[in-house]
Amino acid sequence: MEKSWQQINAEIDTMHAHQDFTEKLIFVLIGVTVILGLVGAPKGLTLLWLIPTLGYMLGRYNIENLRGTMRDYWVPALGSQAILAFIVGVPLLIRFGI
């Protein structure tokens, strides 16, 4: 089934909104990890910004340089954020029993 121009434009708008959110998230995570590094947090916590940055860069590379589909952007971009949420969320759930 072919997509209409309206559906294609909606996907593009969603992707751009996600890119803006991810760029802001990466800068926030860099700021948090700098603060964690200064207070002597473990090395793993100071690398939290790396996972979403790599996923975002890989997704953008697929779209811009390989002329990929929207799926080629969403899988690494959202997958990397899901991995980050899992890495941070599971220890918090275990620690605080939420």
ABEGO torsion letter per residue (X at the ends): XBBBAAAAAAAAAAAAAAAAAAAAAAAAAAAAAAAAAAAGBBAAAAAAAAAAAAAAAAAAAAAAAAGBBAAAAAAAAAAAAAAAAAAAAAAAAAAAGX
